[in-house]
Amino acid sequence: MNPYAQAALLGVVQGLTEFLPVSSSGHLILFGADEKSGGLLGVMVLHAASLLALAVVFRRDILALFLPRPAWRTLGLLAAATLPVGVIGLLFESRIDAMFAQRDAGALAVVGCGLIATGIALALSDLFGPKEAAGAMRPWKALVMGLAQAVAILPGVSRSGSTISSGLATHMPRAEAVRWSFLLALPAVGGATLLKVVKAVKLGEVAPWGPLGVGFAICFIVSFLALRVLMAAVKRRRFWYFALYTIPAGGVAMAMAFAKS
């Protein structure tokens, strides 16, 4: 495939799947995100585009963390909730990267199981209604969402799906569950992007800037729109609709794994 067309395709895939609860990492494996797709630099650029879209959509919430004065309690909860994914990411980074590189039956099976599990969580999520006033975030709820985010390091498990579903399961207000899910995404996605930059520099990768620029622009636009769609779906109790896609997609991944075994 033409490098520009491939970069555009991966930009659309990343933009749709990074924030919609369908697992970006799982889909990048299914679509074959390897060294032919831009390698580490390609994955890093796509994540940076998604991160920028997230910062634009939640700019007021981000500024409120520091202005007019630092919100130390919220920052502390975010730091504590981010710790699990940081530890697990460092411990299992090489194994996750191997899944992207190999795309073998085992990797596809992990993706399939993750997508099906995500679908089940999404299907159950709208059964949980908000029972507490906004602003009632507690340390144990932050920890639950942090652990859910750590589980989502597995390809196929959606980060947004797992964190929002876990937030709703603890009876957080719907808007708060979305807000905290994406505040948690900032250090998680930012940290993952930084690690990819460091690794790419060490490996001396050459950047195909033309295709990467196209992928970045498309990924930013699609990520921005996907965030808006997700926020509307959660607010209107339509979060479970995404299970209608993730469960069949998981079945397809399992079939692909069986075919390769």
C-alpha positions in Angstrom: 0.0 0.0 0.0 1.1 3.6 -0.7 2.8 5.0 2.4 0.5 8.0 2.5 -2.6 5.9 2.1 -1.3 3.5 4.8 -0.6 6.4 7.1 -4.1 7.9 6.5 -5.7 4.5 7.2 -3.8 4.0 10.4 -4.6 7.6 11.4 -8.3 6.9 11.0 -8.0 3.6 12.9 -6.1 5.1 15.8 -8.4 8.2 15.9 -11.5 6.1 16.1 -10.2 3.5 18.5 -8.0 5.4 21.0 -11.0 7.0 22.7 -14.0 5.0 21.5 -14.2 1.9 23.7 -13.0 -0.6 21.1 -9.2 -0.8 21.9 -6.7 1.1 19.7 -3.9 -1.4 20.4 -6.0 -4.3 19.5 -7.1 -2.8 16.2 -3.5 -1.7 15.3 -2.5 -5.4 15.7 -5.4 -6.5 13.6 -4.6 -4.0 10.9 -0.9 -4.9 11.0 0.8 -1.9 12.7 4.5 -3.0 12.4 7.7 -1.5 11.1 6.1 -1.2 7.6 3.5 1.2 9.1 6.2 3.6 10.5 7.5 1.6 13.3 7.8 3.1 16.8 7.8 6.6 15.3 4.6 5.9 13.5 2.9 4.6 16.7 4.3 7.6 18.7 3.1 10.1 16.2 -0.5 8.7 16.2 -0.5 8.6 20.0 0.7 12.3 20.0 -2.2 13.3 17.7 -4.7 11.6 20.0 -3.1 13.2 23.0 -3.4 16.6 21.4 -7.1 16.1 20.6 -7.7 15.0 24.2 -6.0 18.2 25.5 -8.1 20.4 23.3 -11.4 18.8 24.3 -10.6 18.8 28.0 -8.6 22.0 28.1 -10.8 23.6 30.7 -10.5 20.6 33.0 -6.8 20.5 32.5 -6.3 24.2 33.3 -8.5 23.8 36.4 -5.9 21.4 37.8 -3.4 24.2 38.0 -5.3 27.5 37.9 -5.9 29.7 39.8 -4.0 27.4 42.2 -2.9 23.7 42.0 -5.7 21.3 42.8 -3.5 19.1 45.0 -6.1 16.6 46.0 -7.1 15.9 42.4 -3.5 15.8 41.2 -2.7 13.4 44.0 -5.5 11.1 43.1 -4.5 11.2 39.5 -0.9 10.3 40.4 -1.9 7.4 42.6 -4.4 6.1 40.0 -1.7 6.3 37.3 0.9 4.3 39.2 -0.6 0.8 38.4 -0.4 1.3 34.6 3.1 2.8 34.9 4.4 -0.2 36.9 2.7 -2.8 34.7 3.7 -0.9 31.5 7.3 -1.0 32.5 7.2 -4.7 33.4 5.4 -5.9 30.3 6.4 -3.3 27.7 8.6 -5.8 25.8 5.9 -8.5 25.6 3.3 -6.0 24.4 5.7 -4.7 21.7 6.4 -8.3 20.7 2.7 -8.8 20.0 2.8 -5.8 17.6 5.8 -7.2 15.8 4.8 -10.9 15.6 1.0 -10.6 15.1 0.8 -14.4 15.6 -2.0 -16.6 16.7 -1.3 -15.9 20.4 -1.4 -12.2 19.9 -4.6 -12.4 18.0 -6.2 -14.6 20.6 -5.3 -12.0 23.3 -6.9 -9.3 21.2 -10.0 -11.4 20.7 -10.4 -12.2 24.4 -9.8 -8.5 25.3 -12.4 -7.3 22.8 -15.0 -9.7 24.1 -14.3 -8.8 27.7 -14.6 -5.2 26.8 -17.9 -5.8 25.1 -19.3 -7.6 28.2 -18.2 -4.7 30.4 -19.8 -2.2 28.1 -23.0 -4.2 27.9 -23.2 -4.1 31.7 -22.1 -0.5 32.2 -25.4 1.2 31.6 -27.0 -0.9 34.4 -25.1 1.2 36.9 -26.7 4.6 37.5 -25.2 7.6 39.3 -26.0 7.6 43.0 -23.7 10.3 44.3 -23.4 14.0 43.6 -20.7 15.3 41.3 -17.4 15.9 42.9 -17.7 12.9 45.2 -14.5 11.3 43.9 -12.8 9.2 46.6 -9.4 7.6 46.8 -10.7 4.0 46.4 -12.7 5.0 43.3 -9.6 6.5 41.8 -7.7 3.3 42.6 -10.4 1.2 40.9 -10.2 3.2 37.8 -6.4 3.1 37.9 -6.4 -0.7 38.1 -8.9 -0.8 35.2 -6.6 1.3 33.2 -3.7 -1.0 34.0 -5.6 -4.0 32.8 -6.2 -2.1 29.5 -2.5 -2.4 28.7 -3.5 -5.7 27.2 -4.3 -5.4 23.4 -8.0 -5.7 22.9 -9.0 -4.3 26.3 -10.2 -0.7 25.8 -8.7 1.9 28.1 -11.7 4.2 27.9 -14.2 1.3 28.1 -12.6 -0.2 31.2 -12.1 3.0 33.1 -15.5 4.5 32.3 -17.2 1.2 33.0 -15.4 0.8 36.3 -16.3 4.4 37.2 -19.9 3.7 36.6 -19.7 0.5 38.6 -18.7 2.5 41.6 -21.7 4.7 41.0 -19.9 7.8 39.8 -22.0 10.3 37.9 -21.7 9.7 34.2 -20.0 13.0 33.3 -17.5 12.5 36.2 -16.7 9.0 35.0 -15.9 10.3 31.5 -13.9 13.3 32.9 -11.8 11.1 35.2 -11.2 8.5 32.5 -9.7 11.1 30.2 -7.8 12.9 32.9 -6.2 9.5 33.6 -5.4 9.1 29.9 -3.2 12.2 29.8 -0.3 10.8 31.9 -0.9 7.3 30.6 -0.9 8.1 26.9 1.7 10.8 27.4 4.0 8.4 29.2 3.6 5.8 26.6 4.3 8.3 23.8 7.5 9.5 25.6 8.7 5.9 26.0 8.2 5.4 22.2 10.2 8.5 21.5 13.1 7.4 23.7 13.1 3.9 22.2 12.9 5.2 18.6 15.9 7.6 19.2 17.9 4.7 20.7 17.2 2.6 17.6 18.0 5.5 15.3 14.8 5.2 13.3 14.4 7.5 10.3 11.2 9.4 10.2 9.1 9.4 7.0 7.8 12.8 7.8 5.4 13.1 4.9 3.3 10.1 5.7 3.6 10.7 9.4 2.3 14.2 9.0 -0.7 13.0 7.1 -1.3 10.3 9.7 -1.0 12.9 12.5 -3.4 15.4 10.9 -6.1 12.7 10.2 -5.7 11.1 13.6 -6.1 14.4 15.4 -9.4 15.2 13.5 -10.8 11.8 13.9 -9.8 11.6 17.6 -11.5 14.9 18.3 -14.7 13.8 16.7 -14.6 10.4 18.4 -14.3 12.0 21.8 -17.4 14.0 21.2 -19.3 10.9 20.1 -18.2 9.0 23.2 -19.2 11.8 25.6 -22.6 12.0 24.0 -23.0 8.2 24.1 -22.2 7.9 27.8 -24.4 10.9 28.7 -27.4 9.4 26.8 -26.9 5.8 28.2 -25.8 4.5 24.9 -22.4 3.3 26.0 -23.5 -0.4 25.6 -24.0 0.2 21.8 -20.2 -0.3 21.3 -20.6 -3.8 22.6 -22.5 -4.6 19.4 -19.1 -4.1 17.6 -16.5 -5.2 20.1 -17.9 -8.7 20.8 -18.2 -9.6 17.1 -14.8 -8.0 16.4 -13.4 -10.2 19.2 -14.9 -13.2 17.5 -13.2 -12.2 14.2 -9.9 -11.9 16.0 -10.4 -15.4 17.6 -11.2 -16.8 14.2 -8.0 -15.2 12.8 -6.0 -16.7 15.6 -7.5 -20.2 15.0 -6.6 -19.9 11.3 -3.0 -19.0 12.1 -2.6 -21.8 14.7 
